[in-house]
Amino acid sequence: MWGLLPVVQAQMSSQQYIDTYKEAAMYNMRHKKVPASITLAQGLLESGSGNSDLATLANNHFGIKCHDWKGETYYKDDDAPNECFRKYSNVQDSYADHADFLRNRTRYARCFQLEITDYKGWARELKAAGYATLPTYAEKLIETIEKYRLMDFDHMVAGGPAEPEQPQAEKPEAEKPRVTADVNSKPAVPETNTQHTKPRPATVENTRKPRNEDPTKPERLQIEETKAVIPAGVMVINGLNAVYAQQGDTRESLAARFGLAEWQIRRYNDMSGDQEPRAGDILFLEPKLDICQQTAEHTVEAGENLWQIAQKYGVRLHTLRSMNGLGSGTPAPGTRIRLK
């Protein structure tokens, strides 16, 4: 774990800022699921590379205003005169609060449904959700990330190949409506690349089919059985890291693969003592939450049990039972289950 961050000195260069705070950004990516590239780009833009009055006098690197803040405050002119901003005892607290600010507000929930390495999608969703009023805020973030190759830090944490040195320029998106900013914006719909591929034609053998001897019976169609492919890799559900269990996975094998203890896999997923994952089960790599941040309720489908619903939305099983007044049985199809 990285320790307390040093106090930013005046006239820090952008590269010095990145070198100083990259570990903090990667730490928050690992533990709070905010891309390091987004954190660093926002810090660079909002704090003027750590040189703004808000950064040097209040340790506030992300322009976050007071809202429901109960800590120390700092006042300065922004969109309106003498606005209230959060003040932190050190920069480390500013970085931690930035990640919590995004995680704990439902308006940013769509960000956490994106791939954690999709910095362009994150930038556009932050702008669409009203993080800042600057009309070109998303483009500024993307430009900053690509200028300093901040996406490389994302790949250092998430694994996989780094971005190419010279990414192809994109066509600019239509500007979204101006919205009220959550943060100081003066300083400075997820993009989906779905490839449609044609199904592979079935192999036709150059042999004659035997003639159907009984014309009253239809010929049997020879249908090749295809197995469903279970997605691999870490995904984000309810702001939490999760995976699909693959064929042959056990609690022990999953724990070893992701650097956890077996009891953590069991406890994080409300599994009974002898319960092992089945192929296709959703399994969380960190504790689930007491509410679903995106969806308010779920209608039970035939063959679905409460454990599967809890896993689908990343909510603790005992919380679902308590919230809905349910015992240990399986709710009937059509039952509406509260998720928050």
C-alpha positions in Angstrom: 0.0 0.0 0.0 1.2 3.5 -0.8 1.7 5.7 2.2 0.8 9.3 2.8 1.3 11.5 -0.2 3.7 14.4 -0.2 2.4 18.0 -0.2 2.3 19.4 -3.7 4.8 22.2 -4.3 4.1 25.2 -6.4 4.7 25.1 -10.1 4.7 21.3 -10.4 4.9 20.2 -14.0 2.3 17.8 -15.5 4.8 15.0 -15.7 5.9 15.6 -12.1 2.3 15.5 -11.0 1.8 12.1 -12.8 4.9 10.7 -11.3 3.9 11.8 -7.8 0.3 10.6 -7.8 0.2 7.6 -10.2 0.5 5.1 -7.3 -2.5 6.8 -5.6 -4.5 6.6 -8.8 -3.6 2.9 -9.4 -4.4 2.1 -5.7 -7.9 3.5 -6.1 -8.4 1.6 -9.4 -7.5 -1.7 -7.6 -9.7 -1.0 -4.6 -12.4 1.4 -5.7 -12.8 0.6 -9.4 -12.1 4.1 -10.9 -9.7 4.0 -13.8 -6.3 5.4 -12.9 -6.2 7.3 -16.2 -9.5 9.1 -15.4 -8.3 9.9 -11.9 -5.0 11.4 -13.1 -6.6 13.3 -16.0 -9.2 14.8 -13.7 -6.5 15.7 -11.2 -4.4 17.4 -13.8 -7.3 19.4 -15.2 -9.1 20.3 -12.0 -5.9 21.2 -10.0 -3.8 22.7 -12.8 -1.3 20.0 -12.3 -1.5 20.5 -8.5 -0.8 24.3 -8.7 -4.2 25.8 -8.2 -5.2 27.6 -5.0 -7.7 24.9 -4.2 -5.1 22.2 -4.5 -2.3 24.0 -2.6 -4.5 25.6 0.2 -7.2 22.9 0.6 -5.5 19.8 -0.8 -8.6 19.5 -3.1 -7.4 18.1 -6.4 -10.8 17.3 -8.0 -12.8 20.5 -7.4 -15.4 18.7 -5.3 -17.8 21.1 -3.6 -19.2 20.7 -0.1 -22.6 19.1 -0.8 -23.2 16.9 2.3 -19.6 17.4 3.5 -19.1 17.5 7.3 -15.3 18.2 7.3 -13.3 21.4 6.9 -14.2 23.7 4.1 -12.6 26.3 1.8 -14.4 29.1 0.0 -13.6 30.6 -3.4 -15.4 32.1 -6.4 -16.4 29.6 -9.0 -19.7 29.3 -10.9 -21.0 31.6 -8.2 -19.2 33.9 -5.7 -17.8 32.4 -2.5 -18.7 28.8 -3.1 -18.0 26.0 -0.6 -15.4 23.4 -1.4 -14.1 20.4 0.6 -10.8 20.8 2.4 -8.6 17.8 3.2 -5.8 17.3 5.6 -3.6 15.7 2.9 -3.8 14.9 -0.8 -4.3 11.2 -0.1 -7.7 12.0 1.5 -8.6 14.0 -1.7 -7.8 11.0 -3.9 -9.8 8.6 -1.7 -12.8 10.9 -1.4 -12.8 11.4 -5.2 -13.2 7.7 -5.7 -15.9 7.5 -3.0 -17.7 10.5 -4.5 -18.1 8.7 -7.8 -19.0 5.3 -6.3 -21.6 6.6 -3.8 -23.7 8.7 -6.2 -26.2 6.9 -8.5 -25.8 9.5 -11.2 -22.4 8.0 -11.9 -23.5 4.4 -11.8 -23.3 3.9 -15.6 -19.6 4.6 -15.4 -19.1 1.5 -13.3 -21.0 -0.6 -15.9 -18.3 0.1 -18.4 -15.0 -1.8 -18.9 -12.6 -0.3 -16.4 -10.1 0.3 -19.3 -12.6 2.2 -21.4 -11.4 5.6 -20.6 -13.3 7.2 -23.5 -16.6 5.8 -22.3 -15.8 6.9 -18.7 -14.9 10.5 -19.8 -18.2 10.8 -21.8 -20.3 9.3 -19.0 -18.8 11.7 -16.4 -19.7 14.6 -18.7 -23.2 13.3 -19.4 -23.8 12.8 -15.6 -22.9 16.4 -14.9 -19.4 16.1 -13.3 -18.5 19.5 -14.9 -20.2 22.2 -16.9 -17.3 22.7 -19.4 -18.9 21.7 -22.7 -15.7 20.0 -23.9 -14.9 18.3 -20.6 -15.0 14.7 -22.0 -12.8 15.7 -24.9 -10.3 17.4 -22.5 -10.1 14.3 -20.4 -9.5 12.0 -23.4 -6.9 14.4 -24.9 -5.0 14.6 -21.6 -5.1 10.8 -21.2 -3.7 10.2 -24.7 -1.2 13.0 -24.5 0.5 11.5 -21.4 -0.5 7.9 -22.1 -2.3 7.6 -18.8 -4.2 4.6 -20.2 -1.0 2.6 -19.6 -1.6 2.8 -15.9 -5.0 1.2 -16.4 -3.4 -1.7 -18.2 -0.8 -2.1 -15.5 -3.6 -2.7 -13.0 -6.1 -4.6 -15.2 -3.6 -6.5 -17.3 -3.7 -7.0 -21.1 -1.9 -5.1 -23.9 -1.3 -1.4 -23.7 -3.0 1.0 -26.1 -1.2 1.5 -29.5 1.3 4.4 -29.5 -0.8 6.4 -32.1 -4.5 5.7 -31.5 -6.7 6.5 -34.5 -8.6 9.8 -34.2 -12.3 9.5 -33.5 -15.1 11.5 -35.0 -16.3 14.0 -32.3 -19.5 13.2 -30.6 -22.4 15.6 -30.6 -22.2 17.9 -27.6 -24.5 16.9 -24.7 -26.7 19.5 -23.0 -25.0 21.7 -20.5 -25.7 20.6 -16.9 -25.0 21.9 -13.4 -21.6 20.9 -12.2 -21.0 18.8 -9.2 -17.4 20.1 -9.0 -15.2 23.0 -9.9 -15.1 23.0 -13.7 -13.3 26.3 -14.5 -9.7 24.9 -14.6 -9.6 23.2 -16.9 -23.2 7.0 -23.5 -20.6 4.4 -23.4 -18.9 3.8 -26.6 -19.5 0.3 -27.7 -17.4 -1.4 -30.4 -19.6 -4.4 -31.2 -18.4 -6.4 -34.1 -21.1 -8.2 -36.0 -19.7 -11.4 -37.5 -21.5 -13.7 -39.8 -22.2 -17.2 -38.5 -19.8 -19.7 -39.8 -21.6 -21.9 -42.5 -22.1 -25.5 -41.6 -19.7 -27.9 -43.3 -21.4 -29.7 -46.1 -20.1 -33.2 -46.8 -20.1 -34.5 -50.4 -22.2 -37.6 -49.6 -25.7 -38.4 -50.5 -28.2 -38.7 -47.7 -30.0 -42.1 -47.5 -33.4 -41.9 -48.9 -36.3 -41.8 -46.5 -37.8 -45.2 -46.8 -41.1 -44.3 -45.1 -42.7 -41.3 -46.7 -45.2 -40.9 -43.8 -42.4 -40.0 -41.4 -40.4 -36.8 -41.7 -36.7 -37.0 -42.2 -34.5 -36.3 -39.1 -32.6 -33.1 -39.3 -29.0 -33.4 -38.3 -28.4 -30.5 -36.0 -24.9 -29.9 -34.7 -25.0 -29.1 -30.9 -23.3 -25.9 -29.8 -22.2 -25.2 -26.3 -22.8 -21.8 -24.8 -19.6 -19.8 -24.2 -19.3 -18.4 -20.7 -17.5 -15.0 -20.7 -14.2 -15.0 -19.0 -12.4 -12.2 -17.2 -13.3 -9.7 -14.5 -16.5 -7.6 -14.9 -18.1 -4.9 -12.7 -21.6 -5.4 -11.2 -23.0 -2.9 -8.8 -19.6 -1.3 -8.7 -17.9 -4.5 -7.6 -15.5 -6.9 -9.3 -17.1 -10.2 -10.3 -16.5 -13.1 -12.6 -18.5 -15.9 -14.2 -17.5 -19.4 -12.9 -16.1 -21.6 -15.6 -16.5 -25.3 -16.0 -14.4 -27.0 -13.3 -14.0 -24.0 -11.1 -14.1 -24.5 -7.3 -13.9 -22.1 -4.4 -10.3 -23.1 -3.9 -9.3 -22.6 -7.6 -11.0 -19.2 -7.8 -9.4 -18.1 -4.6 -5.9 -19.1 -5.9 -6.5 -17.4 -9.2 -7.5 -14.1 -7.7 -5.2 -14.0 -4.7 -7.9 -14.6 -2.1 -8.6 -17.1 0.7 -11.2 -19.8 0.1 -13.3 -18.4 3.0 -13.4 -15.0 1.2 -15.0 -16.5 -1.9 -17.5 -18.3 0.3 -18.4 -15.3 2.5 -18.4 -12.7 -0.3 -20.9 -14.9 -2.2 -23.2 -16.1 0.6 -22.3 -19.7 -0.1 -23.2 -22.5 2.3 -20.4 -24.7 3.7 -20.6 -27.4 0.9 -21.7 -25.2 -1.9 -19.4 -25.1 -4.9 -19.8 -22.8 -7.9 -21.5 -24.1 -11.1 -20.5 -23.0 -14.5 -22.1 -19.7 -15.3 -22.6 -18.6 -11.7 -21.7 -15.0 -10.9 -19.1 -14.8 -8.2 -17.9 -11.7 -6.4 -14.2 -11.0 -5.5 -15.1 -8.5 -2.8 -18.0 -8.0 -0.3 -21.4 -7.3 -1.8 -23.4 -4.2 -0.9 -26.7 -3.8 1.0 -28.4 -2.2 -2.0 -28.3 -2.3 -5.8 -27.1 1.1 -7.0 -28.7 0.9 -10.4 -32.0 -1.0 -10.1 -34.8 -0.7 -7.6 -36.5 -4.1 -7.9 -36.5 -7.4 -9.7 -39.4 -9.7 -10.8 -38.7 -13.3 -10.0 -38.7 -15.6 -13.1 -39.5 -19.3 -13.2 -36.6 -21.4 -11.9 -34.9 -18.5 -10.2 -33.9 -18.5 -6.5 -33.1 -15.7 -4.2 -29.3 -16.5 -4.1 -29.2 -16.1 -7.9 -31.0 -12.8 -7.7 -28.6 -11.6 -5.0 -25.6 -12.6 -7.2 -27.2 -11.0 -10.3 -27.3 -7.6 -8.6 -24.4 -7.8 -6.1 -26.6 -7.5 -3.0 -26.1 -9.5 0.2 -28.5 -12.4 0.5 -29.5 -11.7 4.1 -30.2 -8.1 3.2 -32.6 -9.2 0.5 -34.4 -11.5 2.8 -34.7 -8.9 5.5 -35.7 -6.1 3.1 -38.4 -8.2 1.5 -39.6 -10.1 4.7 -38.7 -13.5 3.2 -37.7 -16.7 4.9 -35.4 -19.4 3.6 -37.8 -20.5 0.8 -37.8 -19.6 -2.9 -40.1 -16.8 -3.8 -42.8 -17.6 -6.4 -42.4 -16.5 -10.0 -43.8 -13.0 -10.5 -42.8 -11.9 -7.0 -41.3 -8.4 -6.9 -38.1 -8.3 -4.9 -36.9 -4.9 -3.6 -33.2 -4.2 -4.2 -32.8 -1.0 -2.4 
